[in-house]
Amino acid sequence: ETVTQGVLCWLMVGRPGFTLVEMLVVMGMMLCVVRLTAPTGGRSVRRREYDRVRDTSLGGLSEAQADTMAGTRGSAWGVAFFPNSITRYKGDSFITRDPVFDLVTDFQNQVIISGTVDVAFTRPFGQVSAPAQITIADNELNISSVITVNQSGAIEIN
């Protein structure tokens, strides 16, 4: 039996478990890992929310235009943008919409939407009466996207 094995046996005899010092060392290492990854995790959550708002806006516009062109429920469709939500609606404008068909997506305050508030597509070709520009931004992450809808209804993002 070597000296190391003898010391280990002596340390473990009658002691099933961990000492306070061992537990404190492990907890200290875990705390260091958490402190190093927390800022990255927060940015990641913010970025996911930003991406969700951007993708929901783009998808909502595309779906509203497709429903308008298809004549879904015999109506035009549109998308309205608000500080904490996006509403896909049935109707010629948000004001005159049929609220029974509203599809509302809420999001967190950190994402800012500005620009055109109401984008309504016209039948039968999915055009808009005036060009639209919607900016989606997160100032803390220093990122933004601009969605444009030209008069012929083409939807682009940059």
Backbone as a chain_set.jsonl record, in Angstrom:
{"seq": "ETVTQGVLCWLMVGRPGFTLVEMLVVMGMMLCVVRLTAPTGGRSVRRREYDRVRDTSLGGLSEAQADTMAGTRGSAWGVAFFPNSITRYKGDSFITRDPVFDLVTDFQNQVIISGTVDVAFTRPFGQVSAPAQITIADNELNISSVITVNQSGAIEIN", "coords": {"N": [[0.855, -1.176, 0.0], [0.57, 2.164, -0.877], [1.757, 5.409, 0.211], [0.003, 7.459, -0.502], [-2.423, 6.083, -0.933], [-2.805, 5.191, 1.653], [-3.185, 7.607, 3.053], [-5.537, 8.533, 1.801], [-7.312, 6.5, 2.546], [-7.28, 6.879, 5.313], [-8.419, 9.441, 5.408], [-11.015, 8.952, 4.491], [-12.17, 7.106, 6.202], [-14.904, 6.283, 8.087], [-16.271, 8.563, 7.325], [-18.668, 9.318, 5.523], [-19.422, 11.389, 3.03], [-19.086, 14.978, 2.513], [-16.724, 17.492, 3.486], [-17.085, 20.673, 5.132], [-15.313, 22.532, 4.066], [-14.758, 21.429, 1.559], [-17.288, 21.627, 0.37], [-17.61, 24.431, 0.352], [-15.566, 25.171, -1.415], [-16.456, 23.998, -3.826], [-18.91, 25.371, -4.142], [-17.927, 27.958, -4.42], [-16.564, 27.748, -6.857], [-18.736, 27.232, -8.538], [-20.137, 29.643, -8.277], [-18.333, 31.401, -9.501], [-18.484, 30.505, -12.163], [-21.184, 31.084, -12.747], [-21.18, 33.878, -12.469], [-19.533, 34.588, -14.574], [-20.969, 33.787, -16.818], [-23.476, 35.023, -16.679], [-23.808, 37.78, -17.755], [-23.641, 37.274, -20.529], [-25.766, 35.529, -20.855], [-27.957, 37.213, -20.304], [-27.818, 39.033, -22.443], [-28.291, 37.261, -24.471], [-30.95, 36.49, -24.004], [-32.245, 38.937, -24.426], [-31.599, 39.294, -27.128], [-32.938, 37.126, -28.29], [-35.595, 37.894, -27.813], [-35.737, 40.239, -29.335], [-35.287, 39.142, -31.909], [-37.577, 37.544, -32.042], [-39.66, 39.461, -32.094], [-39.017, 40.837, -34.458], [-39.196, 38.722, -36.368], [-41.871, 37.935, -35.988], [-43.196, 40.249, -36.782], [-42.459, 40.451, -39.496], [-43.445, 37.973, -40.435], [-46.169, 38.286, -39.813], [-46.907, 40.39, -41.516], [-46.465, 39.176, -44.023], [-48.276, 37.023, -43.888], [-50.723, 38.399, -43.615], [-50.816, 39.724, -46.045], [-50.895, 37.509, -47.81], [-53.334, 36.329, -47.017], [-55.063, 38.384, -47.755], [-54.726, 38.438, -50.553], [-55.619, 35.893, -51.161], [-58.214, 36.126, -50.5], [-59.219, 35.375, -48.041], [-61.792, 34.679, -45.839], [-63.252, 36.506, -47.243], [-62.193, 39.1, -47.171], [-59.998, 41.971, -46.707], [-56.734, 42.081, -45.133], [-54.575, 43.078, -42.418], [-51.815, 44.536, -40.518], [-51.19, 45.875, -37.358], [-49.072, 47.962, -35.456], [-47.926, 48.396, -32.184], [-46.717, 49.882, -29.055], [-46.133, 47.669, -27.255], [-47.047, 45.43, -28.546], [-48.166, 43.5, -31.403], [-50.662, 43.405, -33.82], [-52.435, 41.317, -35.87], [-54.968, 41.684, -38.143], [-58.396, 41.458, -39.391], [-59.763, 43.231, -41.968], [-60.208, 46.5, -43.523], [-58.787, 48.489, -42.288], [-57.155, 49.134, -39.136], [-58.847, 50.473, -37.412], [-61.411, 50.012, -38.438], [-61.637, 47.274, -38.262], [-62.561, 43.762, -37.77], [-62.744, 42.757, -34.647], [-62.977, 40.161, -33.662], [-61.359, 38.486, -35.094], [-58.779, 39.183, -34.453], [-55.293, 38.696, -34.035], [-53.159, 38.807, -31.605], [-49.89, 39.593, -30.606], [-47.912, 39.844, -27.881], [-45.072, 41.575, -26.499], [-41.882, 42.218, -24.839], [-40.881, 45.279, -23.148], [-38.316, 46.095, -23.887], [-37.815, 45.99, -26.614], [-38.187, 48.167, -29.296], [-40.62, 49.544, -31.369], [-41.092, 51.497, -34.194], [-42.328, 53.927, -36.554], [-44.47, 53.284, -39.34], [-47.782, 52.714, -38.285], [-50.058, 51.248, -38.982], [-50.547, 48.781, -41.336], [-52.26, 48.002, -44.049], [-53.402, 45.693, -46.365], [-54.607, 45.656, -49.746], [-57.284, 44.264, -51.673], [-57.333, 42.878, -54.972], [-54.661, 42.228, -55.124], [-52.84, 42.445, -53.012], [-51.632, 44.872, -52.395], [-50.514, 48.017, -50.931], [-51.974, 51.09, -49.759], [-50.284, 53.191, -49.243], [-46.728, 53.478, -49.073], [-44.929, 51.697, -46.516], [-42.944, 51.796, -43.524], [-41.306, 50.15, -41.028], [-39.53, 50.231, -38.078], [-37.585, 48.198, -36.05], [-36.062, 47.917, -32.995], [-33.428, 47.47, -30.561], [-32.062, 49.281, -28.254], [-30.146, 48.906, -26.231], [-28.727, 46.649, -27.044], [-27.836, 47.682, -29.352], [-28.885, 47.201, -31.949], [-30.849, 47.044, -34.933], [-33.6, 46.686, -37.211], [-35.101, 47.317, -40.347], [-38.198, 47.149, -41.747], [-39.679, 47.298, -44.837], [-42.49, 48.108, -46.838], [-43.377, 48.351, -50.039], [-45.389, 50.295, -52.382], [-46.476, 48.475, -54.175], [-46.671, 46.27, -52.628], [-44.492, 44.689, -52.008], [-42.464, 43.155, -49.607], [-39.729, 43.878, -47.628], [-36.712, 43.389, -45.734], [-34.064, 44.828, -43.86]], "CA": [[0.0, 0.0, 0.0], [1.387, 3.372, -0.988], [1.466, 6.458, 1.183], [-1.187, 8.175, -0.961], [-3.586, 5.249, -0.648], [-2.989, 5.176, 3.105], [-3.743, 8.893, 3.454], [-6.922, 8.558, 1.345], [-8.092, 5.606, 3.395], [-7.401, 7.517, 6.615], [-9.344, 10.556, 5.276], [-12.36, 8.491, 4.209], [-12.663, 6.184, 7.209], [-15.969, 6.77, 8.957], [-16.753, 9.877, 6.898], [-19.394, 9.295, 4.262], [-19.906, 12.725, 2.728], [-18.109, 16.005, 2.201], [-16.451, 18.433, 4.562], [-17.536, 22.033, 4.89], [-14.336, 23.178, 3.193], [-14.992, 20.911, 0.207], [-18.531, 22.214, -0.132], [-17.375, 25.845, 0.073], [-14.748, 25.255, -2.629], [-17.334, 23.692, -4.967], [-19.853, 26.477, -4.292], [-17.157, 29.092, -4.937], [-16.332, 27.524, -8.29], [-20.02, 27.401, -9.221], [-20.419, 31.072, -8.281], [-17.489, 31.998, -10.541], [-19.051, 30.147, -13.469], [-22.423, 31.835, -12.91], [-20.844, 35.294, -12.653], [-18.934, 34.765, -15.894], [-21.936, 33.532, -17.885], [-24.704, 35.807, -16.519], [-23.969, 38.862, -18.732], [-23.884, 36.68, -21.835], [-27.124, 34.989, -20.834], [-28.895, 38.334, -20.393], [-27.782, 39.515, -23.836], [-28.906, 36.223, -25.295], [-32.401, 36.587, -23.815], [-32.672, 40.155, -25.13], [-31.476, 39.064, -28.572], [-34.036, 36.229, -28.685], [-36.833, 38.682, -27.831], [-35.631, 41.107, -30.506], [-35.501, 38.273, -33.074], [-38.986, 37.114, -32.037], [-40.481, 40.594, -32.531], [-38.718, 41.06, -35.876], [-39.748, 37.622, -37.161], [-43.335, 37.995, -35.887], [-43.625, 41.378, -37.609], [-42.285, 40.062, -40.893], [-44.394, 36.902, -40.709], [-47.524, 38.831, -39.764], [-47.128, 41.132, -42.756], [-46.564, 38.211, -45.134], [-49.535, 36.272, -43.75], [-51.833, 39.308, -43.899], [-50.837, 39.937, -47.49], [-51.344, 36.26, -48.433], [-54.769, 36.188, -46.747], [-55.757, 39.377, -48.57], [-54.687, 37.994, -51.944], [-56.432, 34.677, -51.267], [-59.601, 36.455, -50.185], [-59.603, 34.638, -46.839], [-62.977, 35.233, -45.183], [-63.814, 37.556, -48.09], [-61.802, 40.398, -46.63], [-58.605, 42.402, -46.679], [-56.086, 41.841, -43.847], [-53.497, 44.014, -42.146], [-51.047, 44.405, -39.28], [-51.03, 47.129, -36.623], [-47.916, 47.916, -34.563], [-48.1, 49.188, -30.97], [-45.501, 49.84, -28.241], [-45.828, 46.369, -26.651], [-47.75, 44.343, -29.219], [-48.429, 43.522, -32.833], [-51.984, 42.811, -34.031], [-52.846, 40.966, -37.234], [-56.412, 41.879, -38.082], [-59.236, 41.3, -40.586], [-60.45, 44.477, -42.264], [-59.522, 47.468, -44.374], [-57.902, 49.269, -41.423], [-57.258, 48.679, -37.746], [-60.007, 51.14, -36.795], [-62.664, 49.398, -38.909], [-61.439, 45.823, -38.282], [-63.452, 42.877, -37.025], [-61.854, 42.328, -33.554], [-63.098, 38.722, -33.393], [-60.284, 37.8, -35.803], [-57.472, 39.725, -34.063], [-54.232, 37.821, -33.535], [-52.29, 39.749, -30.892], [-48.642, 39.068, -30.053], [-47.313, 40.79, -26.931], [-43.633, 41.428, -26.3], [-41.338, 42.98, -23.723], [-40.621, 46.7, -23.381], [-36.966, 46.413, -24.348], [-37.824, 46.124, -28.07], [-38.892, 49.388, -29.675], [-41.146, 49.576, -32.729], [-41.457, 52.846, -34.604], [-42.641, 54.047, -37.978], [-45.865, 53.1, -39.726], [-48.543, 52.019, -37.249], [-51.071, 50.361, -39.56], [-50.276, 48.359, -42.707], [-53.425, 47.268, -44.54], [-53.262, 45.261, -47.755], [-55.85, 45.783, -50.51], [-57.61, 43.163, -52.566], [-57.001, 41.457, -54.929], [-53.237, 41.997, -55.39], [-52.008, 42.578, -51.81], [-50.895, 46.132, -52.407], [-50.847, 48.935, -49.845], [-52.346, 52.404, -50.288], [-49.106, 54.056, -49.104], [-45.569, 52.706, -48.614], [-44.788, 51.611, -45.058], [-41.614, 51.509, -42.994], [-41.372, 49.807, -39.601], [-38.204, 50.013, -37.498], [-37.578, 47.389, -34.827], [-34.737, 48.174, -32.434], [-33.089, 47.296, -29.152], [-30.98, 50.249, -28.082], [-29.092, 48.377, -25.367], [-27.913, 45.744, -27.866], [-27.398, 48.475, -30.494], [-29.272, 46.531, -33.185], [-32.149, 47.436, -35.463], [-33.99, 46.209, -38.533], [-36.139, 48.125, -40.97], [-39.063, 46.422, -42.67], [-40.366, 48.209, -45.734], [-43.501, 47.57, -47.738], [-43.578, 49.375, -51.062], [-46.785, 50.452, -52.769], [-46.959, 47.279, -54.859], [-46.842, 45.233, -51.628], [-43.257, 43.932, -51.772], [-42.002, 43.283, -48.222], [-38.278, 43.672, -47.531], [-36.104, 43.681, -44.416], [-32.599, 44.998, -43.875]], "C": [[0.894, 1.23, 0.0], [0.954, 4.378, 0.069], [0.184, 7.189, 0.805], [-2.445, 7.376, -0.648], [-3.87, 5.217, 0.846], [-3.623, 6.459, 3.6], [-5.211, 8.967, 3.04], [-7.809, 7.671, 2.194], [-8.319, 6.246, 4.763], [-8.407, 8.662, 6.557], [-10.787, 10.088, 5.146], [-12.953, 7.575, 5.286], [-13.725, 6.852, 8.08], [-16.557, 8.11, 8.534], [-17.459, 9.776, 5.552], [-19.948, 10.699, 3.979], [-18.762, 13.68, 2.482], [-17.91, 16.913, 3.399], [-16.981, 19.815, 4.173], [-16.601, 22.749, 3.93], [-14.539, 22.716, 1.748], [-16.248, 21.527, -0.408], [-18.341, 23.684, -0.496], [-16.549, 26.032, -1.197], [-15.613, 25.026, -3.864], [-18.314, 24.841, -5.204], [-19.152, 27.721, -4.838], [-16.888, 28.949, -6.425], [-17.629, 27.713, -9.081], [-20.383, 28.885, -9.32], [-19.598, 31.782, -9.357], [-18.047, 31.714, -11.926], [-20.314, 30.962, -13.736], [-22.119, 33.311, -13.185], [-20.25, 35.555, -14.031], [-19.96, 34.619, -17.011], [-23.192, 34.401, -17.8], [-24.829, 36.956, -17.527], [-24.273, 38.335, -20.138], [-25.301, 36.139, -21.917], [-28.169, 36.079, -20.967], [-28.966, 38.899, -21.803], [-28.477, 38.519, -24.749], [-30.431, 36.276, -25.204], [-32.94, 37.808, -24.551], [-32.647, 39.95, -26.634], [-32.594, 38.147, -29.075], [-35.361, 36.995, -28.753], [-36.854, 39.614, -29.042], [-35.924, 40.293, -31.779], [-36.962, 37.841, -33.179], [-39.895, 38.234, -32.547], [-40.268, 40.853, -34.025], [-39.368, 39.981, -36.754], [-41.276, 37.608, -37.14], [-43.885, 39.125, -36.758], [-43.567, 41.013, -39.088], [-43.282, 38.972, -41.289], [-45.834, 37.393, -40.734], [-47.866, 39.605, -41.027], [-47.319, 40.182, -43.941], [-47.879, 37.44, -45.086], [-50.746, 37.149, -44.071], [-51.946, 39.562, -45.401], [-51.351, 38.689, -48.215], [-52.842, 36.053, -48.223], [-55.588, 37.173, -47.579], [-55.838, 38.905, -50.021], [-55.56, 36.756, -52.162], [-57.911, 34.958, -51.015], [-60.121, 35.693, -48.976], [-60.713, 35.376, -46.102], [-63.549, 36.431, -45.942], [-63.406, 38.954, -47.698], [-60.342, 40.708, -46.903], [-58.069, 42.135, -45.268], [-54.969, 42.854, -43.666], [-52.815, 43.713, -40.826], [-50.909, 45.794, -38.661], [-49.915, 46.951, -35.592], [-48.128, 48.891, -33.409], [-46.85, 49.054, -30.11], [-45.15, 48.457, -27.671], [-46.531, 45.203, -27.336], [-47.86, 44.582, -30.719], [-49.77, 42.82, -33.015], [-52.201, 42.568, -35.517], [-54.358, 40.959, -37.228], [-57.076, 41.641, -39.438], [-59.977, 42.611, -40.794], [-59.61, 45.394, -43.117], [-58.593, 48.393, -43.595], [-58.09, 48.755, -39.992], [-58.508, 49.25, -37.087], [-61.312, 50.445, -37.181], [-62.612, 47.872, -38.918], [-62.572, 45.082, -37.578], [-62.615, 42.271, -35.895], [-61.946, 40.843, -33.204], [-61.916, 37.966, -33.996], [-58.895, 38.313, -35.438], [-56.538, 38.623, -33.579], [-53.178, 38.747, -32.932], [-51.066, 39.012, -30.357], [-48.049, 40.144, -29.164], [-45.815, 40.537, -26.841], [-43.156, 42.385, -25.223], [-40.949, 44.388, -24.143], [-39.271, 47.003, -24.008], [-36.884, 46.575, -25.868], [-38.713, 47.305, -28.447], [-39.339, 49.278, -31.132], [-41.537, 51.012, -33.04], [-41.725, 52.851, -36.104], [-44.131, 53.891, -38.214], [-46.595, 52.268, -38.69], [-49.464, 50.96, -37.838], [-50.726, 50.065, -41.014], [-51.435, 47.476, -43.142], [-53.225, 46.949, -46.018], [-54.617, 45.326, -48.451], [-56.015, 44.596, -51.447], [-57.609, 43.669, -54.002], [-55.503, 41.178, -54.97], [-52.317, 42.16, -54.183], [-51.142, 43.811, -51.804], [-51.257, 46.942, -51.16], [-51.155, 50.308, -50.445], [-51.193, 53.398, -50.199], [-47.937, 53.194, -48.625], [-45.452, 52.764, -47.082], [-43.349, 51.299, -44.683], [-41.73, 51.304, -41.492], [-39.946, 49.53, -39.124], [-38.356, 49.261, -36.189], [-36.172, 47.494, -34.257], [-34.648, 47.763, -30.974], [-31.862, 48.159, -28.922], [-29.844, 49.733, -27.209], [-28.164, 47.44, -26.136], [-27.346, 46.451, -29.092], [-27.661, 47.75, -31.818], [-30.639, 47.049, -33.633], [-32.349, 46.817, -36.838], [-35.09, 47.12, -39.049], [-36.891, 47.239, -41.957], [-39.767, 47.461, -43.528], [-41.375, 47.444, -46.574], [-43.734, 48.652, -48.781], [-45.03, 49.344, -51.539], [-47.357, 49.229, -53.496], [-47.083, 46.081, -53.909], [-45.6, 44.397, -51.351], [-42.745, 44.228, -50.355], [-40.509, 42.956, -48.178], [-37.817, 44.009, -46.126], [-34.611, 43.879, -44.603], [-32.095, 45.218, -42.484]], "O": [[1.848, 1.325, 0.772], [-0.073, 4.216, 0.727], [-0.632, 7.506, 1.67], [-3.426, 7.93, -0.153], [-5.028, 5.215, 1.264], [-4.499, 6.427, 4.464], [-6.05, 9.409, 3.825], [-8.933, 8.046, 2.528], [-9.418, 6.167, 5.313], [-9.166, 8.866, 7.504], [-11.695, 10.756, 5.639], [-14.154, 7.306, 5.258], [-13.463, 7.865, 8.728], [-17.276, 8.735, 9.313], [-16.871, 10.128, 4.53], [-20.876, 11.133, 4.661], [-17.621, 13.269, 2.271], [-18.809, 17.085, 4.222], [-17.283, 20.068, 3.007], [-17.058, 23.498, 3.066], [-14.497, 23.526, 0.823], [-16.252, 21.902, -1.581], [-18.844, 24.141, -1.522], [-16.807, 26.953, -1.972], [-15.516, 25.772, -4.839], [-18.527, 25.242, -6.348], [-19.732, 28.456, -5.637], [-16.975, 29.924, -7.171], [-17.617, 28.29, -10.168], [-20.887, 29.328, -10.352], [-20.109, 32.664, -10.046], [-18.075, 32.606, -12.774], [-20.493, 31.477, -14.84], [-22.747, 33.919, -14.052], [-20.446, 36.631, -14.596], [-19.831, 35.266, -18.051], [-23.916, 34.501, -18.79], [-25.898, 37.098, -18.12], [-25.092, 38.915, -20.851], [-25.963, 36.281, -22.945], [-29.165, 35.898, -21.668], [-30.049, 39.208, -22.299], [-29.171, 38.904, -25.69], [-31.121, 36.126, -26.213], [-33.97, 37.728, -25.221], [-33.56, 40.378, -27.339], [-33.135, 38.363, -30.16], [-36.162, 36.763, -29.659], [-37.886, 39.755, -29.698], [-36.717, 40.715, -32.621], [-37.519, 37.78, -34.276], [-40.801, 37.984, -33.342], [-41.229, 41.062, -34.765], [-40.009, 40.292, -37.758], [-41.909, 37.306, -38.152], [-44.924, 38.968, -37.398], [-44.52, 41.244, -39.832], [-43.892, 39.043, -42.356], [-46.626, 36.969, -41.575], [-48.976, 39.496, -41.549], [-48.224, 40.365, -44.756], [-48.52, 37.228, -46.116], [-51.687, 36.696, -44.722], [-53.046, 39.607, -45.952], [-52.158, 38.802, -49.137], [-53.546, 35.645, -49.148], [-56.675, 36.841, -48.051], [-56.9, 38.967, -50.639], [-56.166, 36.595, -53.221], [-58.761, 34.112, -51.292], [-61.312, 35.395, -48.887], [-60.582, 36.558, -45.784], [-64.243, 37.267, -45.363], [-64.177, 39.898, -47.867], [-59.558, 39.836, -47.277], [-58.843, 41.981, -44.323], [-54.473, 43.422, -44.639], [-53.176, 42.776, -40.114], [-50.56, 46.76, -39.34], [-49.827, 45.914, -34.936], [-48.464, 50.056, -33.619], [-46.001, 48.207, -30.39], [-43.97, 48.11, -27.612], [-46.608, 44.11, -26.776], [-47.674, 45.69, -31.221], [-49.996, 41.759, -32.433], [-52.157, 43.498, -36.322], [-54.971, 40.295, -36.392], [-56.421, 41.625, -40.48], [-60.724, 43.058, -39.923], [-58.446, 45.109, -43.401], [-57.705, 49.014, -44.18], [-59.048, 48.044, -39.687], [-59.154, 48.573, -36.287], [-62.213, 50.304, -36.354], [-63.471, 47.238, -39.531], [-63.41, 45.674, -36.897], [-61.84, 41.35, -36.152], [-61.07, 40.322, -32.513], [-61.513, 36.926, -33.475], [-57.917, 37.909, -36.066], [-56.934, 37.738, -32.821], [-52.408, 39.386, -33.65], [-51.181, 37.953, -29.739], [-47.719, 41.233, -29.635], [-45.348, 39.423, -27.079], [-43.902, 43.243, -24.752], [-40.718, 44.663, -25.32], [-39.097, 48.066, -24.603], [-35.97, 47.235, -26.362], [-39.844, 47.424, -27.976], [-38.542, 48.96, -32.015], [-42.225, 51.664, -32.255], [-41.392, 51.906, -36.819], [-44.952, 54.31, -37.397], [-46.092, 51.231, -38.259], [-49.631, 49.889, -37.254], [-50.623, 50.98, -41.831], [-51.581, 46.349, -42.671], [-52.918, 47.832, -46.819], [-55.652, 45.084, -47.831], [-55.048, 44.014, -51.94], [-57.878, 44.853, -54.207], [-55.095, 40.021, -54.864], [-51.103, 42.022, -54.331], [-50.036, 43.798, -51.264], [-52.186, 46.596, -50.43], [-50.652, 50.646, -51.517], [-51.126, 54.342, -50.986], [-48.144, 52.266, -47.843], [-45.828, 53.752, -46.451], [-42.629, 50.628, -45.423], [-42.198, 52.186, -40.772], [-39.243, 48.697, -39.696], [-39.152, 49.637, -35.329], [-35.196, 47.198, -34.947], [-35.646, 47.714, -30.254], [-30.759, 47.813, -29.343], [-28.688, 50.093, -27.431], [-26.954, 47.436, -25.908], [-26.49, 45.909, -29.791], [-26.794, 47.686, -32.689], [-31.47, 47.44, -32.814], [-31.392, 46.473, -37.531], [-35.905, 47.628, -38.28], [-36.306, 46.662, -42.873], [-40.379, 48.395, -43.009], [-41.151, 46.298, -46.965], [-44.225, 49.735, -48.464], [-45.803, 48.471, -51.145], [-48.56, 48.974, -53.445], [-47.538, 45.01, -54.311], [-45.653, 43.48, -50.532], [-42.609, 45.385, -49.957], [-40.082, 41.894, -48.631], [-38.44, 44.802, -45.421], [-33.973, 43.189, -45.398], [-30.892, 45.382, -42.282]]}, "num_chains": 1, "name": "protein.A"}
